[in-house]
Amino acid sequence: MMLSRSTLSRNAPRALQVTSRRGMASASNPGLQYEVSDAAGVKIANREVTGPTSTLALVSKAGSRYQPFPGFSEALDRFAFQSTLKRSALRITREVELLGGAFSSSHSRENVVLTTKFLSNDLPYFTELLAEVASQSKFAAWELDELVANLVKLRQQAITADAEYLGIDAAHGLAFHRGLGDNITPNTSVPFEKYLSVEALSEFAKDAYSKSNIALVGSGPNSSELSRWAGQFFQELPTTGTSGQYKVQDKGASKYYGGEQRISHKSENAVVIGFPGSSAFGTSGYKPEVAVLASLLGGESTIKWTPGFSLLSQATQGFSQLRVSTKSHAYSDAGLFTVGLSGNVGQVATASKNVVEAIKKVAAGEVAGEEIKKAAALAKFRALESVQTLETGLEASGSALINGGKPYQINEIAQSIDNVTEQQVKDLAKSFLSGKASVVAVGDLFQLPYAADLGLTV
């Protein structure tokens, strides 16, 4: 017999009516600001957003930079919402479908993120589900052998075919070595299976999901309700985790190194050029001018049918078989600024030189102030959009809480970018040219340039 919604939520008292509490939310938390609290020793950030649906994520400081051995973060991600001590994976799926909800999991260099989306009145059920996954996942041997390990292999195959992804991953390795330099997904040359076992993963999970290592981040729920249910369902989690060899590994503060790597690839071509970037908002290493320079260099237009204003989109207008993307990868204690180029090998080789020329142009003050203002406006939009985007904003806010910071607040991010000056952008470009770069070539190495060919020091 199908379970009713009231049964799934254990007949828990319902939340305040959606209409009344949403009106209150908009008045008390204008601008989608997060409210920070604590329940049963678990850090919580929540923003009450008008609407009938909610999102709740559990963010764990257990990404690839913190894993004890290759593949542990990937496997922990894949094991999420599989069998627990109380429910089978099939039962979890059927119950969530009955409620019209959804769940997913992901991992990054710093975090494993478990996300649920649901009708707001079903907050009790989904809070309990996240707590159950964190504290009572079964880690069955057959799931590891027949499901999880195969999913990791499929992911390996997918990224091996993507030259630009390989370049970004390798650039992190050159920039940071261990920690942030570790592969998000172990590459095909790493025998990850020899490190994985259900016993080892179980120990890793105890530490990864301990109260001191997680944060709950919500978008939509009533804050007092969320604290109430989190306080009830998250009591069983340990305050601190295991102290054995499979615990979350803190490999020390990130340090930038730089260097060069060349990877042969038969089907695709890419060059990735990296420089020291900005750490996440709210940290001592946060530099809003990095986001402005990323928008100024650009490469991808935001306006349909036009190349856009960015320096690299203008410089590569005639390159029909080329993709250029400039990004700022921000982490808790460091960042990496990358320009990725992929496509036709000849166009990638030529455009790589255009990247360095564009940076020189900025450093020399040859870019009009109007162009920098456009870049600042675009950087501001992208920063605010990322905060509002559930997947990005929830992880960033959860990571900040775990690392002793504060959630991403929209008004503060906007103000920081508004305060960026032309001189700061110019000085940043100068530092790129005078310091060490991280340069990766993937593809036809006979034609792809070396860092020295581009005039960069590694």
C-alpha positions as CSV (number, residue, x, y, z in Angstrom):
1,M,0.0,0.0,0.0
2,M,1.3,3.5,-0.9
3,L,2.2,5.6,2.1
4,S,0.4,8.8,2.7
5,R,2.2,12.2,2.9
6,S,1.2,12.4,6.6
7,T,2.7,9.0,7.3
8,L,6.0,9.9,5.6
9,S,6.3,13.0,7.7
10,R,5.4,10.9,10.8
11,N,2.3,13.0,11.4
12,A,4.6,15.9,12.2
13,P,2.8,19.2,12.8
14,R,2.6,21.2,9.6
15,A,4.5,24.4,8.9
16,L,2.7,27.7,9.0
17,Q,0.6,28.2,5.9
18,V,2.7,29.0,2.9
19,T,1.0,32.3,2.1
20,S,1.4,33.8,5.5
21,R,4.9,32.8,6.2
22,R,6.2,33.9,2.8
23,G,4.9,37.4,3.4
24,M,6.7,37.5,6.7
25,A,9.8,36.1,5.0
26,S,10.1,38.8,2.4
27,A,9.8,41.5,5.1
28,S,12.2,40.0,7.6
29,N,14.9,39.0,5.0
30,P,14.9,41.4,2.1
31,G,17.3,40.7,-0.7
32,L,17.5,37.0,-0.1
33,Q,19.7,37.4,2.9
34,Y,20.7,34.3,4.9
35,E,19.8,33.8,8.5
36,V,22.3,31.9,10.5
37,S,21.5,29.6,13.4
38,D,22.5,26.4,15.2
39,A,20.5,23.3,16.0
40,A,21.9,20.2,17.8
41,G,25.4,21.4,17.1
42,V,24.8,21.7,13.4
43,K,25.4,25.0,11.7
44,I,22.4,26.3,9.6
45,A,22.0,29.1,7.1
46,N,18.6,29.7,5.7
47,R,16.8,32.2,3.6
48,E,13.0,32.4,3.6
49,V,11.9,32.8,0.0
50,T,8.4,33.4,-1.2
51,G,7.0,30.3,-3.0
52,P,5.4,26.9,-2.4
53,T,8.7,24.9,-2.8
54,S,11.9,24.7,-0.8
55,T,15.4,23.4,-1.2
56,L,17.6,22.0,1.6
57,A,21.2,20.9,1.2
58,L,23.7,19.2,3.4
59,V,27.2,20.5,2.7
60,S,30.1,18.4,3.9
61,K,33.8,19.5,4.0
62,A,34.8,16.2,2.3
63,G,35.7,17.1,-1.3
64,S,38.7,15.8,-3.1
65,R,41.2,18.1,-1.3
66,Y,40.2,16.4,2.0
67,Q,39.9,12.8,1.0
68,P,42.4,10.3,2.5
69,F,42.9,8.3,-0.7
70,P,41.8,8.8,-4.4
71,G,38.2,8.2,-5.2
72,F,36.8,8.5,-1.6
73,S,34.9,11.8,-2.3
74,E,33.6,10.5,-5.6
75,A,32.4,7.2,-3.9
76,L,30.8,9.1,-1.0
77,D,28.9,11.2,-3.5
78,R,27.7,8.1,-5.4
79,F,26.6,6.3,-2.2
80,A,24.3,9.2,-1.2
81,F,20.6,8.2,-1.1
82,Q,21.5,4.5,-1.5
83,S,20.5,2.0,1.2
84,T,20.4,3.1,4.8
85,L,19.9,1.0,8.0
86,K,16.2,2.0,7.9
87,R,15.4,2.1,4.2
88,S,16.4,0.6,0.9
89,A,17.4,2.8,-2.0
90,L,14.2,1.7,-3.7
91,R,12.0,2.7,-0.8
92,I,13.8,6.1,-0.6
93,T,13.1,6.7,-4.3
94,R,9.5,5.6,-4.1
95,E,8.8,7.8,-1.0
96,V,10.4,10.9,-2.6
97,E,8.4,10.3,-5.8
98,L,5.2,10.0,-3.8
99,L,5.9,13.4,-2.3
100,G,6.8,14.9,-5.7
101,G,10.3,15.8,-4.5
102,A,13.8,15.3,-5.9
103,F,17.2,14.6,-4.5
104,S,20.7,14.7,-6.0
105,S,24.4,14.6,-4.8
106,S,27.6,16.2,-6.1
107,H,31.1,16.8,-5.0
108,S,33.7,19.5,-5.8
109,R,37.3,20.1,-4.7
110,E,36.2,21.1,-1.3
111,N,32.7,19.7,-0.6
112,V,30.3,16.8,-0.9
113,V,26.8,18.2,-1.3
114,L,23.5,16.4,-0.8
115,T,20.5,18.4,-2.1
116,T,16.8,17.9,-1.8
117,K,13.9,19.8,-3.4
118,F,10.3,19.5,-2.2
119,L,7.0,21.1,-1.5
120,S,7.5,23.3,1.6
121,N,5.1,21.4,3.8
122,D,7.2,18.3,3.5
123,L,10.2,19.8,5.3
124,P,10.1,17.3,8.2
125,Y,10.5,14.3,5.8
126,F,13.4,15.7,3.8
127,T,15.2,17.0,6.9
128,E,14.9,13.5,8.4
129,L,16.1,11.9,5.1
130,L,19.3,14.0,5.0
131,A,20.0,13.1,8.6
132,E,19.5,9.5,7.8
133,V,21.8,9.5,4.8
134,A,24.5,11.2,6.8
135,S,24.3,9.0,9.9
136,Q,22.9,5.6,8.7
137,S,24.1,4.9,5.1
138,K,24.6,1.2,4.8
139,F,27.6,1.1,2.4
140,A,26.7,-2.4,1.1
141,A,29.5,-4.3,-0.6
142,W,27.4,-5.1,-3.6
143,E,26.5,-1.5,-4.1
144,L,30.2,-0.6,-4.2
145,D,31.1,-3.4,-6.6
146,E,28.2,-3.3,-8.9
147,L,27.1,0.3,-8.9
148,V,29.4,2.9,-7.4
149,A,32.7,1.6,-8.9
150,N,31.1,1.4,-12.3
151,L,29.7,4.9,-12.0
152,V,33.2,6.2,-11.2
153,K,34.6,4.4,-14.2
154,L,32.0,5.9,-16.5
155,R,32.8,9.4,-15.1
156,Q,36.5,8.7,-15.8
157,Q,35.7,7.9,-19.4
158,A,33.7,11.1,-19.8
159,I,36.3,13.4,-18.5
160,T,39.1,11.7,-20.4
161,A,37.3,12.7,-23.7
162,D,37.1,16.3,-22.6
163,A,40.4,18.1,-23.3
164,E,39.5,21.4,-21.6
165,Y,38.4,19.6,-18.5
166,L,41.7,17.7,-18.4
167,G,43.5,21.0,-18.8
168,I,41.6,22.7,-15.9
169,D,42.2,19.7,-13.7
170,A,45.9,19.6,-14.6
171,A,46.2,23.4,-14.0
172,H,45.0,22.9,-10.5
173,G,47.6,20.3,-10.0
174,L,50.4,22.6,-11.2
175,A,49.0,25.5,-9.2
176,F,48.5,23.8,-5.8
177,H,50.1,20.3,-5.9
178,R,48.3,18.4,-3.1
179,G,45.0,19.4,-1.7
180,L,43.3,21.7,-4.2
181,G,45.5,20.1,-6.8
182,D,44.1,16.6,-6.3
183,N,41.8,15.4,-9.1
184,I,38.0,15.8,-8.4
185,T,37.6,12.4,-10.1
186,P,40.6,10.1,-10.1
187,N,42.1,9.9,-13.6
188,T,42.3,6.6,-15.4
189,S,46.0,6.1,-14.4
190,V,45.0,6.0,-10.7
191,P,44.0,2.5,-9.4
192,F,41.3,4.0,-7.1
193,E,39.7,0.6,-6.6
194,K,42.6,-0.7,-4.5
195,Y,41.9,2.0,-2.0
196,L,38.2,1.7,-1.7
197,S,36.3,-0.7,0.6
198,V,33.0,-0.4,2.4
199,E,34.8,-0.4,5.7
200,A,37.1,2.4,4.7
201,L,34.2,4.5,3.2
202,S,32.1,3.9,6.3
203,E,34.9,5.4,8.5
204,F,35.4,8.3,6.1
205,A,31.7,9.0,6.2
206,K,31.6,9.2,10.0
207,D,34.2,12.0,9.8
208,A,32.8,13.6,6.7
209,Y,29.3,13.8,8.2
210,S,30.2,14.7,11.8
211,K,28.6,17.9,13.2
212,S,31.8,19.9,13.1
213,N,32.2,19.1,9.4
214,I,28.8,19.9,7.9
215,A,26.3,22.7,7.4
216,L,22.6,22.7,6.5
217,V,21.7,25.4,4.0
218,G,18.1,26.1,3.0
219,S,16.3,28.2,0.5
220,G,12.5,28.6,1.1
221,P,11.7,27.0,4.5
222,N,10.7,28.9,7.6
223,S,13.8,29.3,9.7
224,S,12.3,28.4,13.0
225,E,10.8,25.2,11.5
226,L,14.1,24.2,9.9
227,S,15.9,24.6,13.2
228,R,13.2,22.6,15.0
229,W,13.4,19.6,12.7
230,A,17.2,19.7,12.4
231,G,17.5,19.7,16.1
232,Q,15.3,16.6,16.3
233,F,16.7,14.6,13.4
234,F,20.4,15.5,13.5
235,Q,21.0,14.6,17.2
236,E,22.5,11.2,16.4
237,L,25.3,12.5,14.3
238,P,28.7,12.4,16.1
239,T,30.1,15.8,17.1
240,T,33.5,14.8,15.7
241,G,34.4,11.9,13.5
242,T,37.0,9.1,13.4
243,S,40.7,9.7,14.1
244,G,41.9,6.8,12.0
245,Q,43.7,6.8,8.6
246,Y,40.3,7.2,6.8
247,K,39.4,10.5,8.4
248,V,39.0,13.8,6.5
249,Q,42.5,15.0,5.8
250,D,43.6,18.6,6.3
251,K,46.6,18.9,4.1
252,G,47.4,22.4,5.2
253,A,46.9,25.8,3.7
254,S,47.0,26.0,-0.1
255,K,50.2,27.4,-1.6
256,Y,50.5,28.5,-5.3
257,Y,53.4,27.0,-7.3
258,G,52.8,27.2,-11.0
259,G,54.4,25.1,-13.8
260,E,53.8,23.5,-17.2
261,Q,52.3,20.2,-18.3
262,R,51.7,18.8,-21.8
263,I,49.2,15.9,-22.3
264,S,48.8,14.1,-25.6
265,H,45.2,13.7,-26.7
266,K,44.1,12.2,-30.0
267,S,40.7,13.8,-30.5
268,E,40.6,17.2,-28.9
269,N,42.9,20.2,-28.4
270,A,43.0,22.7,-25.5
271,V,45.3,25.1,-23.8
272,V,44.6,26.3,-20.2
273,I,46.5,29.3,-18.8
274,G,46.2,29.8,-15.1
275,F,47.2,32.4,-12.5
276,P,46.8,32.9,-8.8
277,G,43.2,34.0,-8.2
278,S,40.8,35.0,-5.5
279,S,39.6,33.0,-2.6
280,A,35.9,32.9,-1.7
281,F,33.9,35.9,-0.6
282,G,34.3,36.5,3.1
283,T,37.9,35.2,3.3
284,S,41.1,37.2,3.7
285,G,42.1,36.3,0.2
286,Y,39.0,37.6,-1.5
287,K,39.8,39.9,-4.4
288,P,36.7,41.2,-6.3
289,E,38.9,42.7,-9.0
290,V,39.6,39.1,-10.1
291,A,36.0,38.7,-11.1
292,V,36.1,42.0,-13.0
293,L,39.2,41.0,-14.9
294,A,37.6,37.6,-15.8
295,S,34.6,39.5,-17.3
296,L,36.9,41.9,-19.1
297,L,38.9,39.1,-20.8
298,G,35.9,37.0,-21.2
299,G,35.6,35.1,-24.5
300,E,31.9,34.2,-24.4
301,S,29.3,36.7,-25.4
302,T,26.3,37.3,-23.2
303,I,24.4,39.1,-26.0
304,K,22.9,37.0,-28.8
305,W,24.3,37.5,-32.4
306,T,27.2,39.7,-31.2
307,P,30.7,38.8,-30.2
308,G,30.3,40.9,-27.0
309,F,32.6,43.5,-25.5
310,S,35.2,41.3,-23.9
311,L,38.8,41.5,-25.1
312,L,39.1,37.9,-26.1
313,S,35.8,37.7,-27.9
314,Q,36.9,40.7,-29.9
315,A,40.3,39.3,-30.5
316,T,39.0,35.9,-31.8
317,Q,36.0,37.0,-33.9
318,G,37.2,35.2,-37.0
319,F,38.0,31.9,-35.1
320,S,34.9,29.9,-36.0
321,Q,36.3,26.6,-34.5
322,L,37.4,28.0,-31.1
323,R,35.8,28.2,-27.7
324,V,37.3,30.6,-25.1
325,S,36.2,30.8,-21.5
326,T,37.7,32.9,-18.6
327,K,36.8,31.7,-15.1
328,S,37.6,32.5,-11.5
329,H,37.7,29.3,-9.4
330,A,37.3,30.5,-5.7
331,Y,38.0,28.3,-2.7
332,S,38.2,28.7,1.0
333,D,41.8,29.7,1.2
334,A,43.0,30.2,-2.4
335,G,41.8,30.7,-6.0
336,L,42.8,30.0,-9.6
337,F,42.1,32.3,-12.5
338,T,42.0,30.4,-15.8
339,V,41.6,31.1,-19.5
340,G,40.6,27.9,-21.3
341,L,40.8,27.6,-25.1
342,S,39.6,24.5,-27.0
343,G,38.8,23.6,-30.6
344,N,40.8,23.6,-33.8
345,V,44.5,23.1,-33.0
346,G,45.7,26.0,-35.2
347,Q,43.2,28.4,-33.8
348,V,43.9,27.3,-30.2
349,A,47.6,27.9,-30.7
350,T,47.1,31.4,-32.2
351,A,44.5,32.5,-29.7
352,S,46.7,31.4,-26.8
353,K,49.0,34.2,-27.8
354,N,46.1,36.6,-28.0
355,V,45.3,35.9,-24.4
356,V,48.7,37.1,-23.2
357,E,48.5,40.1,-25.5
358,A,45.1,41.0,-24.0
359,I,46.5,40.8,-20.4
360,K,49.4,43.0,-21.5
361,K,46.9,45.5,-22.9
362,V,45.1,45.7,-19.5
363,A,48.4,46.0,-17.6
364,A,49.6,48.8,-19.8
365,G,46.4,50.8,-19.1
366,E,45.3,50.6,-22.8
367,V,41.7,49.5,-22.0
368,A,39.1,52.3,-21.9
369,G,37.5,52.9,-18.5
370,E,34.1,52.4,-20.1
371,E,35.1,48.8,-21.0
372,I,36.1,48.1,-17.4
373,K,32.8,49.5,-16.2
374,K,31.0,47.1,-18.5
375,A,33.1,44.3,-17.1
376,A,32.4,45.3,-13.5
377,A,28.6,45.3,-14.2
378,L,28.8,41.8,-15.8
379,A,30.9,40.6,-12.9
380,K,28.4,41.9,-10.4
381,F,25.5,40.3,-12.3
382,R,27.3,36.9,-12.4
383,A,28.2,37.0,-8.7
384,L,24.7,37.8,-7.7
385,E,23.2,35.3,-10.1
386,S,25.5,32.6,-8.7
387,V,24.3,33.4,-5.2
388,Q,20.7,33.1,-6.3
389,T,21.4,29.9,-8.2
390,L,20.5,27.2,-5.7
391,E,23.3,24.7,-6.4
392,T,26.1,27.3,-6.4
393,G,24.8,29.5,-3.6
394,L,23.9,26.7,-1.2
395,E,27.4,25.1,-1.5
396,A,29.2,28.4,-1.2
397,S,27.3,29.4,1.9
398,G,27.6,26.0,3.5
399,S,31.3,25.9,2.8
400,A,31.7,29.4,4.4
401,L,29.9,28.3,7.6
402,I,32.0,25.2,7.9
403,N,35.2,27.1,7.5
404,G,34.3,29.7,10.1
405,G,33.0,32.4,7.7
406,K,29.6,33.7,7.0
407,P,27.1,32.9,4.2
408,Y,27.2,34.8,0.9
409,Q,25.1,37.9,1.4
410,I,24.0,39.6,-1.8
411,N,24.3,43.2,-0.7
412,E,27.9,42.8,0.5
413,I,29.0,41.0,-2.7
414,A,27.5,43.7,-4.8
415,Q,29.2,46.5,-2.8
416,S,32.6,44.8,-3.0
417,I,32.5,44.7,-6.8
418,D,31.2,48.3,-7.0
419,N,34.3,49.4,-5.1
420,V,36.8,47.9,-7.6
421,T,38.9,50.5,-9.3
422,E,40.6,50.6,-12.7
423,Q,44.0,50.6,-11.0
424,Q,43.2,47.4,-9.1
425,V,42.4,45.7,-12.4
426,K,45.5,47.0,-14.0
427,D,47.7,45.9,-11.1
428,L,46.2,42.4,-11.1
429,A,47.1,42.0,-14.8
430,K,50.6,43.2,-14.1
431,S,51.0,40.6,-11.3
432,F,49.9,37.8,-13.8
433,L,52.7,38.8,-16.2
434,S,55.4,39.2,-13.5
435,G,54.6,36.0,-11.6
436,K,54.4,32.3,-12.4
437,A,51.7,30.9,-14.6
438,S,50.2,27.4,-14.7
439,V,50.1,26.4,-18.4
440,V,48.6,23.1,-19.7
441,A,48.5,22.0,-23.4
442,V,46.2,19.0,-24.2
443,G,46.0,17.5,-27.7
444,D,48.4,17.7,-30.7
445,L,51.5,18.7,-28.8
446,F,53.5,19.3,-32.1
447,Q,51.4,22.3,-32.8
448,L,50.3,23.6,-29.3
449,P,52.6,26.2,-27.8
450,Y,54.8,26.0,-24.8
451,A,54.6,28.6,-22.0
452,A,57.8,30.2,-23.3
453,D,56.2,30.7,-26.7
454,L,53.5,32.7,-25.1
455,G,56.0,34.8,-23.1
456,L,54.9,33.4,-19.7
457,T,57.1,32.4,-16.8
458,V,56.4,29.0,-15.2
